[in-house]
Amino acid sequence: IVRSPYEYPQYYLVNPAAYAALGAYMFFLILIGFPINFLTLYVTIEHKKLRTLLNYILLNLAVADLFMVFG
């Protein structure tokens, strides 16, 4: 008989402290990532001088990163 891995906690895979560290790291990325990407969008939209082809690529990356932050 094979037991389902979903029946009991799998603490043997990773130390619980690693989960806490990963959660803190992800919180830090969200906390820093959102304002930086939002400011990139805002500044590019407000200043027409910054609407160049290379900055559109940067804008595309900022939008994709915002989707990753909220996804």
Jmol script that loads the backbone (N, CA, C; Angstrom):
load data "model"
ATOM      1  N   ILE A   1       0.848  -1.172   0.000  1.00  0.00           N
ATOM      2  CA  ILE A   1       0.000   0.000   0.000  1.00  0.00           C
ATOM      3  C   ILE A   1       0.896   1.238   0.000  1.00  0.00           C
ATOM      4  N   VAL A   2       0.592   2.139  -0.890  1.00  0.00           N
ATOM      5  CA  VAL A   2       1.338   3.391  -0.990  1.00  0.00           C
ATOM      6  C   VAL A   2       0.517   4.488  -0.329  1.00  0.00           C
ATOM      7  N   ARG A   3       1.151   5.205   0.586  1.00  0.00           N
ATOM      8  CA  ARG A   3       0.455   6.296   1.264  1.00  0.00           C
ATOM      9  C   ARG A   3       0.563   7.571   0.432  1.00  0.00           C
ATOM     10  N   SER A   4      -0.461   8.347   0.468  1.00  0.00           N
ATOM     11  CA  SER A   4      -0.466   9.618  -0.246  1.00  0.00           C
ATOM     12  C   SER A   4       0.420  10.621   0.486  1.00  0.00           C
ATOM     13  N   PRO A   5       1.216  11.397  -0.245  1.00  0.00           N
ATOM     14  CA  PRO A   5       2.056  12.397   0.423  1.00  0.00           C
ATOM     15  C   PRO A   5       1.250  13.556   1.006  1.00  0.00           C
ATOM     16  N   TYR A   6      -0.031  13.625   0.684  1.00  0.00           N
ATOM     17  CA  TYR A   6      -0.865  14.719   1.167  1.00  0.00           C
ATOM     18  C   TYR A   6      -1.569  14.376   2.479  1.00  0.00           C
ATOM     19  N   GLU A   7      -1.382  13.162   2.990  1.00  0.00           N
ATOM     20  CA  GLU A   7      -2.052  12.751   4.217  1.00  0.00           C
ATOM     21  C   GLU A   7      -1.383  13.287   5.473  1.00  0.00           C
ATOM     22  N   TYR A   8      -0.109  13.606   5.402  1.00  0.00           N
ATOM     23  CA  TYR A   8       0.620  14.030   6.591  1.00  0.00           C
ATOM     24  C   TYR A   8       1.653  15.075   6.185  1.00  0.00           C
ATOM     25  N   PRO A   9       2.094  15.910   7.103  1.00  0.00           N
ATOM     26  CA  PRO A   9       3.098  16.939   6.777  1.00  0.00           C
ATOM     27  C   PRO A   9       4.428  16.302   6.380  1.00  0.00           C
ATOM     28  N   GLN A  10       5.096  16.920   5.459  1.00  0.00           N
ATOM     29  CA  GLN A  10       6.371  16.395   4.965  1.00  0.00           C
ATOM     30  C   GLN A  10       7.520  17.238   5.494  1.00  0.00           C
ATOM     31  N   TYR A  11       7.676  17.244   6.797  1.00  0.00           N
ATOM     32  CA  TYR A  11       8.720  18.045   7.414  1.00  0.00           C
ATOM     33  C   TYR A  11      10.112  17.515   7.109  1.00  0.00           C
ATOM     34  N   TYR A  12      10.205  16.280   6.692  1.00  0.00           N
ATOM     35  CA  TYR A  12      11.508  15.701   6.412  1.00  0.00           C
ATOM     36  C   TYR A  12      12.126  16.246   5.124  1.00  0.00           C
ATOM     37  N   LEU A  13      11.341  16.901   4.293  1.00  0.00           N
ATOM     38  CA  LEU A  13      11.871  17.413   3.030  1.00  0.00           C
ATOM     39  C   LEU A  13      12.718  18.660   3.236  1.00  0.00           C
ATOM     40  N   VAL A  14      12.206  19.618   3.986  1.00  0.00           N
ATOM     41  CA  VAL A  14      12.913  20.883   4.223  1.00  0.00           C
ATOM     42  C   VAL A  14      12.690  21.280   5.679  1.00  0.00           C
ATOM     43  N   ASN A  15      13.700  21.861   6.258  1.00  0.00           N
ATOM     44  CA  ASN A  15      13.611  22.368   7.617  1.00  0.00           C
ATOM     45  C   ASN A  15      12.543  23.470   7.679  1.00  0.00           C
ATOM     46  N   PRO A  16      11.666  23.488   8.680  1.00  0.00           N
ATOM     47  CA  PRO A  16      10.642  24.543   8.771  1.00  0.00           C
ATOM     48  C   PRO A  16      11.220  25.957   8.815  1.00  0.00           C
ATOM     49  N   ALA A  17      12.436  26.115   9.304  1.00  0.00           N
ATOM     50  CA  ALA A  17      13.065  27.440   9.308  1.00  0.00           C
ATOM     51  C   ALA A  17      13.339  27.915   7.885  1.00  0.00           C
ATOM     52  N   ALA A  18      13.559  26.982   6.974  1.00  0.00           N
ATOM     53  CA  ALA A  18      13.780  27.360   5.577  1.00  0.00           C
ATOM     54  C   ALA A  18      12.506  27.944   4.973  1.00  0.00           C
ATOM     55  N   TYR A  19      11.355  27.402   5.371  1.00  0.00           N
ATOM     56  CA  TYR A  19      10.092  27.964   4.893  1.00  0.00           C
ATOM     57  C   TYR A  19       9.894  29.385   5.415  1.00  0.00           C
ATOM     58  N   ALA A  20      10.258  29.615   6.659  1.00  0.00           N
ATOM     59  CA  ALA A  20      10.143  30.958   7.232  1.00  0.00           C
ATOM     60  C   ALA A  20      11.083  31.926   6.528  1.00  0.00           C
ATOM     61  N   ALA A  21      12.296  31.479   6.230  1.00  0.00           N
ATOM     62  CA  ALA A  21      13.252  32.335   5.525  1.00  0.00           C
ATOM     63  C   ALA A  21      12.764  32.638   4.112  1.00  0.00           C
ATOM     64  N   LEU A  22      12.201  31.645   3.450  1.00  0.00           N
ATOM     65  CA  LEU A  22      11.676  31.855   2.102  1.00  0.00           C
ATOM     66  C   LEU A  22      10.500  32.827   2.120  1.00  0.00           C
ATOM     67  N   GLY A  23       9.637  32.711   3.113  1.00  0.00           N
ATOM     68  CA  GLY A  23       8.516  33.642   3.242  1.00  0.00           C
ATOM     69  C   GLY A  23       8.981  35.066   3.483  1.00  0.00           C
ATOM     70  N   ALA A  24      10.001  35.237   4.325  1.00  0.00           N
ATOM     71  CA  ALA A  24      10.543  36.574   4.585  1.00  0.00           C
ATOM     72  C   ALA A  24      11.183  37.152   3.330  1.00  0.00           C
ATOM     73  N   TYR A  25      11.875  36.310   2.572  1.00  0.00           N
ATOM     74  CA  TYR A  25      12.503  36.761   1.323  1.00  0.00           C
ATOM     75  C   TYR A  25      11.447  37.187   0.304  1.00  0.00           C
ATOM     76  N   MET A  26      10.385  36.412   0.181  1.00  0.00           N
ATOM     77  CA  MET A  26       9.325  36.762  -0.766  1.00  0.00           C
ATOM     78  C   MET A  26       8.614  38.047  -0.341  1.00  0.00           C
ATOM     79  N   PHE A  27       8.413  38.236   0.948  1.00  0.00           N
ATOM     80  CA  PHE A  27       7.805  39.468   1.439  1.00  0.00           C
ATOM     81  C   PHE A  27       8.691  40.663   1.113  1.00  0.00           C
ATOM     82  N   PHE A  28      10.003  40.507   1.285  1.00  0.00           N
ATOM     83  CA  PHE A  28      10.950  41.572   0.957  1.00  0.00           C
ATOM     84  C   PHE A  28      10.890  41.909  -0.533  1.00  0.00           C
ATOM     85  N   LEU A  29      10.821  40.901  -1.391  1.00  0.00           N
ATOM     86  CA  LEU A  29      10.741  41.148  -2.836  1.00  0.00           C
ATOM     87  C   LEU A  29       9.466  41.897  -3.206  1.00  0.00           C
ATOM     88  N   ILE A  30       8.351  41.544  -2.587  1.00  0.00           N
ATOM     89  CA  ILE A  30       7.093  42.236  -2.864  1.00  0.00           C
ATOM     90  C   ILE A  30       7.145  43.662  -2.343  1.00  0.00           C
ATOM     91  N   LEU A  31       7.683  43.830  -1.145  1.00  0.00           N
ATOM     92  CA  LEU A  31       7.755  45.149  -0.520  1.00  0.00           C
ATOM     93  C   LEU A  31       8.623  46.107  -1.334  1.00  0.00           C
ATOM     94  N   ILE A  32       9.691  45.627  -1.911  1.00  0.00           N
ATOM     95  CA  ILE A  32      10.598  46.466  -2.691  1.00  0.00           C
ATOM     96  C   ILE A  32      10.189  46.501  -4.166  1.00  0.00           C
ATOM     97  N   GLY A  33       9.712  45.381  -4.694  1.00  0.00           N
ATOM     98  CA  GLY A  33       9.415  45.279  -6.123  1.00  0.00           C
ATOM     99  C   GLY A  33       8.241  46.115  -6.581  1.00  0.00           C
ATOM    100  N   PHE A  34       7.192  46.182  -5.777  1.00  0.00           N
ATOM    101  CA  PHE A  34       6.019  46.936  -6.204  1.00  0.00           C
ATOM    102  C   PHE A  34       6.306  48.422  -6.377  1.00  0.00           C
ATOM    103  N   PRO A  35       6.877  49.119  -5.383  1.00  0.00           N
ATOM    104  CA  PRO A  35       7.096  50.565  -5.568  1.00  0.00           C
ATOM    105  C   PRO A  35       8.063  50.886  -6.703  1.00  0.00           C
ATOM    106  N   ILE A  36       9.097  50.094  -6.861  1.00  0.00           N
ATOM    107  CA  ILE A  36      10.079  50.375  -7.910  1.00  0.00           C
ATOM    108  C   ILE A  36       9.440  50.227  -9.289  1.00  0.00           C
ATOM    109  N   ASN A  37       8.689  49.164  -9.499  1.00  0.00           N
ATOM    110  CA  ASN A  37       8.058  48.958 -10.801  1.00  0.00           C
ATOM    111  C   ASN A  37       6.936  49.958 -11.045  1.00  0.00           C
ATOM    112  N   PHE A  38       6.195  50.295 -10.010  1.00  0.00           N
ATOM    113  CA  PHE A  38       5.144  51.294 -10.166  1.00  0.00           C
ATOM    114  C   PHE A  38       5.740  52.657 -10.512  1.00  0.00           C
ATOM    115  N   LEU A  39       6.832  53.035  -9.855  1.00  0.00           N
ATOM    116  CA  LEU A  39       7.480  54.311 -10.172  1.00  0.00           C
ATOM    117  C   LEU A  39       8.042  54.315 -11.586  1.00  0.00           C
ATOM    118  N   THR A  40       8.541  53.188 -12.038  1.00  0.00           N
ATOM    119  CA  THR A  40       9.018  53.087 -13.418  1.00  0.00           C
ATOM    120  C   THR A  40       7.882  53.360 -14.392  1.00  0.00           C
ATOM    121  N   LEU A  41       6.726  52.757 -14.144  1.00  0.00           N
ATOM    122  CA  LEU A  41       5.562  53.011 -14.999  1.00  0.00           C
ATOM    123  C   LEU A  41       5.130  54.471 -14.933  1.00  0.00           C
ATOM    124  N   TYR A  42       5.042  55.003 -13.738  1.00  0.00           N
ATOM    125  CA  TYR A  42       4.560  56.370 -13.552  1.00  0.00           C
ATOM    126  C   TYR A  42       5.470  57.386 -14.232  1.00  0.00           C
ATOM    127  N   VAL A  43       6.766  57.264 -14.030  1.00  0.00           N
ATOM    128  CA  VAL A  43       7.707  58.234 -14.598  1.00  0.00           C
ATOM    129  C   VAL A  43       7.717  58.144 -16.115  1.00  0.00           C
ATOM    130  N   THR A  44       7.651  56.946 -16.655  1.00  0.00           N
ATOM    131  CA  THR A  44       7.653  56.793 -18.109  1.00  0.00           C
ATOM    132  C   THR A  44       6.377  57.363 -18.728  1.00  0.00           C
ATOM    133  N   ILE A  45       5.261  57.199 -18.061  1.00  0.00           N
ATOM    134  CA  ILE A  45       4.001  57.732 -18.590  1.00  0.00           C
ATOM    135  C   ILE A  45       3.957  59.253 -18.478  1.00  0.00           C
ATOM    136  N   GLU A  46       4.473  59.810 -17.396  1.00  0.00           N
ATOM    137  CA  GLU A  46       4.408  61.255 -17.165  1.00  0.00           C
ATOM    138  C   GLU A  46       5.356  62.058 -18.057  1.00  0.00           C
ATOM    139  N   HIS A  47       6.524  61.541 -18.346  1.00  0.00           N
ATOM    140  CA  HIS A  47       7.528  62.296 -19.103  1.00  0.00           C
ATOM    141  C   HIS A  47       7.636  61.748 -20.526  1.00  0.00           C
ATOM    142  N   LYS A  48       7.193  62.539 -21.480  1.00  0.00           N
ATOM    143  CA  LYS A  48       7.197  62.093 -22.874  1.00  0.00           C
ATOM    144  C   LYS A  48       8.606  61.901 -23.418  1.00  0.00           C
ATOM    145  N   LYS A  49       9.567  62.580 -22.818  1.00  0.00           N
ATOM    146  CA  LYS A  49      10.950  62.448 -23.266  1.00  0.00           C
ATOM    147  C   LYS A  49      11.481  61.025 -23.035  1.00  0.00           C
ATOM    148  N   LEU A  50      10.905  60.324 -22.094  1.00  0.00           N
ATOM    149  CA  LEU A  50      11.369  58.975 -21.770  1.00  0.00           C
ATOM    150  C   LEU A  50      10.706  57.889 -22.614  1.00  0.00           C
ATOM    151  N   ARG A  51       9.837  58.259 -23.520  1.00  0.00           N
ATOM    152  CA  ARG A  51       9.137  57.267 -24.338  1.00  0.00           C
ATOM    153  C   ARG A  51       9.963  56.905 -25.568  1.00  0.00           C
ATOM    154  N   THR A  52      11.020  56.171 -25.318  1.00  0.00           N
ATOM    155  CA  THR A  52      11.877  55.695 -26.403  1.00  0.00           C
ATOM    156  C   THR A  52      11.688  54.188 -26.537  1.00  0.00           C
ATOM    157  N   LEU A  53      12.238  53.640 -27.601  1.00  0.00           N
ATOM    158  CA  LEU A  53      12.085  52.210 -27.856  1.00  0.00           C
ATOM    159  C   LEU A  53      12.717  51.378 -26.741  1.00  0.00           C
ATOM    160  N   LEU A  54      13.890  51.775 -26.299  1.00  0.00           N
ATOM    161  CA  LEU A  54      14.556  51.032 -25.233  1.00  0.00           C
ATOM    162  C   LEU A  54      13.784  51.128 -23.917  1.00  0.00           C
ATOM    163  N   ASN A  55      13.195  52.279 -23.645  1.00  0.00           N
ATOM    164  CA  ASN A  55      12.411  52.422 -22.418  1.00  0.00           C
ATOM    165  C   ASN A  55      11.094  51.655 -22.485  1.00  0.00           C
ATOM    166  N   TYR A  56      10.571  51.411 -23.690  1.00  0.00           N
ATOM    167  CA  TYR A  56       9.384  50.572 -23.802  1.00  0.00           C
ATOM    168  C   TYR A  56       9.698  49.134 -23.410  1.00  0.00           C
ATOM    169  N   ILE A  57      10.907  48.691 -23.701  1.00  0.00           N
ATOM    170  CA  ILE A  57      11.324  47.356 -23.266  1.00  0.00           C
ATOM    171  C   ILE A  57      11.401  47.314 -21.743  1.00  0.00           C
ATOM    172  N   LEU A  58      11.960  48.354 -21.146  1.00  0.00           N
ATOM    173  CA  LEU A  58      12.023  48.447 -19.691  1.00  0.00           C
ATOM    174  C   LEU A  58      10.622  48.505 -19.089  1.00  0.00           C
ATOM    175  N   LEU A  59       9.734  49.229 -19.738  1.00  0.00           N
ATOM    176  CA  LEU A  59       8.346  49.326 -19.284  1.00  0.00           C
ATOM    177  C   LEU A  59       7.660  47.963 -19.350  1.00  0.00           C
ATOM    178  N   ASN A  60       7.932  47.221 -20.408  1.00  0.00           N
ATOM    179  CA  ASN A  60       7.377  45.880 -20.546  1.00  0.00           C
ATOM    180  C   ASN A  60       7.861  44.974 -19.414  1.00  0.00           C
ATOM    181  N   LEU A  61       9.129  45.076 -19.056  1.00  0.00           N
ATOM    182  CA  LEU A  61       9.662  44.284 -17.947  1.00  0.00           C
ATOM    183  C   LEU A  61       9.034  44.692 -16.615  1.00  0.00           C
ATOM    184  N   ALA A  62       8.789  45.983 -16.437  1.00  0.00           N
ATOM    185  CA  ALA A  62       8.165  46.452 -15.201  1.00  0.00           C
ATOM    186  C   ALA A  62       6.733  45.931 -15.080  1.00  0.00           C
ATOM    187  N   VAL A  63       6.004  45.934 -16.179  1.00  0.00           N
ATOM    188  CA  VAL A  63       4.627  45.418 -16.157  1.00  0.00           C
ATOM    189  C   VAL A  63       4.633  43.914 -15.880  1.00  0.00           C
ATOM    190  N   ALA A  64       5.539  43.189 -16.524  1.00  0.00           N
ATOM    191  CA  ALA A  64       5.630  41.747 -16.285  1.00  0.00           C
ATOM    192  C   ALA A  64       6.001  41.457 -14.833  1.00  0.00           C
ATOM    193  N   ASP A  65       6.881  42.262 -14.273  1.00  0.00           N
ATOM    194  CA  ASP A  65       7.265  42.068 -12.883  1.00  0.00           C
ATOM    195  C   ASP A  65       6.104  42.377 -11.940  1.00  0.00           C
ATOM    196  N   LEU A  66       5.299  43.366 -12.265  1.00  0.00           N
ATOM    197  CA  LEU A  66       4.114  43.644 -11.442  1.00  0.00           C
ATOM    198  C   LEU A  66       3.129  42.475 -11.488  1.00  0.00           C
ATOM    199  N   PHE A  67       2.997  41.853 -12.658  1.00  0.00           N
ATOM    200  CA  PHE A  67       2.148  40.663 -12.740  1.00  0.00           C
ATOM    201  C   PHE A  67       2.710  39.535 -11.883  1.00  0.00           C
ATOM    202  N   MET A  68       4.024  39.411 -11.829  1.00  0.00           N
ATOM    203  CA  MET A  68       4.641  38.381 -10.991  1.00  0.00           C
ATOM    204  C   MET A  68       4.455  38.693  -9.506  1.00  0.00           C
ATOM    205  N   VAL A  69       4.520  39.969  -9.146  1.00  0.00           N
ATOM    206  CA  VAL A  69       4.352  40.348  -7.740  1.00  0.00           C
ATOM    207  C   VAL A  69       2.930  40.036  -7.281  1.00  0.00           C
ATOM    208  N   PHE A  70       1.943  40.308  -8.115  1.00  0.00           N
ATOM    209  CA  PHE A  70       0.554  40.100  -7.718  1.00  0.00           C
ATOM    210  C   PHE A  70      -0.008  38.766  -8.184  1.00  0.00           C
ATOM    211  N   GLY A  71       0.785  37.991  -8.891  1.00  0.00           N
ATOM    212  CA  GLY A  71       0.306  36.712  -9.410  1.00  0.00           C
ATOM    213  C   GLY A  71       0.545  35.650  -8.451  1.00  0.00           C
TER     214      GLY A  71
END
end "model"
wireframe off; spacefill off
backbone 0.3
color backbone group
